[in-house]
Amino acid sequence: MSQVDRTLRGAAAIVGVADDVSPTGELARTGRELEVAMVLAALHDAGLTLADVDGVCHAESAMGLAEYLGVHPTFVDSTMTGGSSYEVHLEHAAAAIAAGVCDVVVSVYASTPRSDRTQKRRVERRFPSGPNPMAEWEWPYGLRMPMGPYALAASRHMHEFGTTSEHLAQIAVSTRQWATLNPRARYRTPLTIDDVLASPMQASPLHLLDCCLVTDGAGAFVMTSAARARTLRQPPVYVLGAATCTDHMMITQMPDLTVTPGVRSGANAFAAAGIGPADVDVLMGYDSFTITALLHLEDLGFCAKGEGGPFAADGKLGPGGALPMNTNGGGLSFTHPGMYGMFLITEAVQQLRGQSGDRQVADASIAVAHGSGMVLSCMSTAVLGTEATL
């Protein structure tokens, strides 16, 4: 981009959030019931009702959800990019609000893979429409989802830069330190690097504790214009910048296994917000695996390429560290229902409102929610700020 377009900076704000998780990893509600509960909770948080909603985002069918809710939106978005879908929804909603297409947008996610399994529920498995070259060229040769592609990226990073299993393990340790402060986290028992390395190998070099959880979980957020946001119940959390980039679908087609499209989405979002990595108080970076989180640190510019391991090694990502990352316990220890991007946003908002309890980062005014979709395929970066940042 030759010139940064900052016309969206501060034009829209998140005014309501809600999420539902359990330390057991299981929830009682499922499906539409759970989705509607999250929508209503997020609207209540904002001081709004369904009658105010004229924009709906849902990663499978925004039209179907709108019909179920009984609303008639002028903006719908069913973008599905895996775990980054909700950062993409945020970006699109901000643009739609700024353009006057709609005024109040809700995005929702709910998934119950853990209780589906324990309760032996029959769940329809969905696959991408159209040809699926992964089924022909990757799966038969052992490169299976989800661990295989991430193990491949981790192995390459180790080969290129000397990254170690201890470096990756420290990310899990720091994330668990945050989880010990969160009473809703799935796992709260402190970890050591030795604990991570002693956990069963899943796909070399990734151990069990390098991998995200499988839990139930749900969440929603509500956005509106900056002008309306200032009249509502909660302190507005403004969208300062947002950007998305994708460069592959199959991991075997990733141009460089050590570089994600976050290099571009991050740079564009930061430029639109008029900030740099040094200005970020809280980083919510998708952590499907420890290698995923490490790549974000490099590609967003918090450290140079190849230095993610040593950067994380001194514990600077944990409580009291220089870069608080995944302050709710992340996908590694808090929750991970399959597409974690919603929880990046809800926690970022709570931190900027000063509502995160024992894990609150002091004086947080800028937070980044950085979603990762599919197999390091689609990165979407949202820079969020308080009123003081405008």
N, C-alpha and C positions, 0 to 999 in steps of 0.2 A: 504494500500500500504506500503510495507516494505521500498521502496526506491522511492523517487520522481524523475520522469522523466521530466527533464527540456529541452529536446532537441527541443521543439517547441518554447521555450521562445525567443521572438524577431525575429523569422524566417519569420513571415508574418506581414503585416501592412494594416490598413484601409487607403485608399488614396482618397476616394471620398464618400460624403454623400449628400443626398437630402431628403427633406420631404415637403409635401404639406398639410396644414391644413387651416382652416378659423375661425375667431372669430364668424361667424354665425353658425359654425358646419357643413356647407354644402359646397360641391365642385361642380363645373360645369362639370368636366370630370368624367368618370366612366370606369370600366372594363379595358380592354387591353389598351385603349387610355391613361388612367391614369398610368398604370404600365409602359408603354413605356416611357411616359414623365419623370417618376422618374428615370428609368434606364439611359436615355440620360442625365438628369440633374446631376446624380451622376458621370457619366463618364466625363462630361464636367468639373465638380468640380475637378476631378483628372487630367484632361488634357489627357484623353484617348478617344477612339472611340469604336464603336461596333466591329470594325475589330480586336481589341486587346483582346476581350473577348473569353476565352476558358473554362469558368466554369459558370454554371447557377444554382441558388438555387431558388426554388419557393415551397411554402408549399402545393400546390395542384398538379401542373404538371410542373416540370422544362423542360421536353421534349417539352411540348406544347408551353411554353414561348420561348424556344430556336428556335423552328420552326418559330414562329411569328416574332422573331427578325431577323431571317435569319442568325443565327450563328450556328457553328458546334462544340459544346463543347466536351472536353475530360473528363469533370467532371460534373455530374448532381446530384442534391440532392433535393428530394421532401419530406424531413422529415416534418411531421406535428405533433407537440406536443402542439398545441394551442399557447398561448401567448409567450411561450419560444422558438418557432420555430426558431426565427432569431438569438438568441444566439447559438442555436444548429448549425445553418448554419455557423455561424462565426467559431465555433470550428472545424467543419468538413472541412471548406474551408482552415483554417490555416494548418490543417494536410495534406490536399491534395497538397497545395502549397509547403509545406516543403518536401513532398515526390516527388516532381517533376511531379505530375500528371497533373497539369495545372499551369497557370501563372497569369491570371487575372480572378477573380470570382466576379460576381454580384449577390446580393440577393435583392428581391423586394417584397413589400406588398402594396396592395391597397384595400380599402373597403369603401363602401358608404352607411352604414345602415340608416343614418338619411335622406339623400335625397331620398333613395329608398322608404322610408316610406312616406315622404311628397309629392313625385312625383308619388306615387302609382305604382312604377315599380314592375313587376313580377320578383321575385328572387327565384331561385331554392334553396331549403333548403337541405343541405348535412348532412348526419349522418354517424357515423363510420360504416365501413363494418363489416359484421359478426354479431354474436349475440350481443344484446344490453341489458345486465342484468339491467341497470338503468331503462329501460322502464317497466320492470317487478317488480323490487324490491324497487325502490326508488320513481319514479315519481307518481305512484298511491297513495302513502302515503303522498304526499305534499312536498317531498324533490325535488323541482323543480329548474332548472337552471334559472339564475345564482346565485341568492341570497341565496337560501336555504343552500347549502353546506358551504358557508362562514359564514352565521349566526350560523350554527352548530359549526364551529371552534371557532368563537368569544365567543359563550356561554360557551364552554368548557374552553377556556382560562380564562374567568372571574371566572368560578367555581374553577379552579385549583389555580389561582394566585392572585385573587382579582383585576384583571384588570377592569377598569371602562369605562363607556361610555364617560366620560370626557377625559380619556387617548386617546381613539380612535379619539375623536373629535379634539384633538390637532394636530394629524397628518394631518387631513383635513385642519386645520387652517394654519399650517406651509406650506403645499403644496400650498394653495391659496396665501400666501405671495409671493412665487416665481412667481406664475402666474400673480400677479399684475405688475411684471417687464417684462412680455413677451407680447408684443403687438399682438401676434398671438394666444394667449390663448383664449379658449372658454369663460371662466369666469374670470374676473379680479377684481370684487368687493370684498373688504376685508371681511373675515369671523370672527366670534367669536365662542367660544365653545358653547355659548347659542344658536347661530344661527344653529349650527349643531344639537344640542339636540332638538331644536324646529321644525326641518324639519320632514316631515311625516315618521313614522315608515314603513319600507319596509318588513323586516323579522327580528323580534326581535333577537338580540339587535341592528340591523343595521338600522340607519336612512337614509333618502334619501341622505344627504350630506356625508355619509360614503361610498357611492357607486360611481363607475366610471361613466363617461359620456357615451352618445351614440352619436357619431359624425362621419362624414366622415374623412378619413385621408389616407395618402399614404407616402411611403418612400422607400429608397434604399441605399445600401452601396456597395462599390467596394473595393476589397482586392487584393494585389499582394505580391510578395516577398519583403523582407526588402531591398535587393540590388536595385531592380527596383524602390521601393518606394522613395528612396532618389533622384531619377532623375526627379520626377514628380512635379506637380504644388503646392501641399499643403504640409505642414509639416506632415510627417508620424505619425500615431498613431499605435503603435506596440501592438500586442497580446502578453502579458506577460504570461498569463495562461488562460486556459479554461477547464471547466468540466461540466458534466451533470449527473443527477441522477433522477430516478423515482422509486416510491414504491407502487403506486396504480393507478387505473383508476377511480373507484367509490369512493365517499367520505366515504361511509359506510365501505370501506375496508382500509381506511387510518390507519396505525398502531397506531398512536397517533395523535389526532386532534390538538395538540399544537406543533407538531414537523414536519417540512416539509423535503423533500429530499434535501433541500438547506444546511442542516447540512453537507452532504457529498460533494455535488457539490462545495460549497463554500470552504471547507477545502482543497479539491483537487486542485481547481483553485489557491487558495492563495499559497499552497505549490509549485505548478508548477512555479508560478511567483516569489517565494522567498520573499513574503511580508506577512504582517499580517494586521488585521483590522485597527490598528493604523496608517498605512501608507497610507490609502485611503483618498484622498482629496475630491472626489465627489462620492456619491452613487446614482446610478439610479436603484431603486428597484421597481419592478412591483407593482403598486397600483390599482389593480382592485377594492379593498375595503380597508378601513383603516386597517382591521385585517391582510390583506395580507402583507402590508408594515410593520406592527408591528412584524409579524413572521420572516420577513427577518432580522430585526435588531438583533433578538436573534440567529437565526440559522446561520447567517454569523459571529457571534462572536463579534458584536459591544457592546453587553451587555449579561448578563447571562440569561438563560431560565427563563421566568416569570417576567423579569425586563423591558420588552419592553415598557410598559405603563409609568412607572416613568421615564425611559430614555428619552422618547419623550416629557414628560410633561413640561419641561422648555423651549421648543422652539428651542432646539439645532439643529433641522432638517431644520430650516428656514434660511433666509438670515442673515448672520453674526453669525450663529451658529457653533458649533464645528464639526458637521457632515452634510454638505449640502446634502440634499436628494431631488431628483426629481426637479432639478433646472429649468426645463421648465414649471412646473405646474402639471406635472404628468398626469396620467389617471383620476385623480379626478377633475382637473381644466383645463388642456391643451387640450387634445384630447384623445379619446378612441374609435377607429373604430371597436373593437372586439378582435383584437390580438395586444397588445400594445408593444410587445418586440422590434419591429423595432425602435421605438422612444427612447427607452433606449439607443440604440447604437448611433443614430444620435446626440442626445444631449451630450452624453459622449464624442464623437469625437469633437464636437464644443467647449466643455469646455476645452479639452486638447489642442486644437488649439488656445485658447484664443479668440474665435469668438462668445461669448454668450452675448455680449452687456451689458446692465444694470444688468443682472443676473450673470455675469462672476465671478467665484470663483478665487480669486487672487492666482497666482502661482500654479495652479492645474497641477500636473504631473502624478497622478495615479487616474483612475476612474474605477468603477466597474459597469457593466451592468448585472443585475441579473433578468432573466426572470422566470416567473411562468406560467405554462401551465395547461390547463384543470381545475380541481378543486384542486389546491395545489398539483398537481400530478407529474409534471415534472419540476424540477428546473435546470436551466442552467446558469452558472456563467462565465462571461468573465472579466478578469483583463486587462485593457488597460493602456498604458503608453507612455510618450513622449520619445524623443531621450535621454534625460538626465537620464532616468531610466534604460537604457541598461547597 
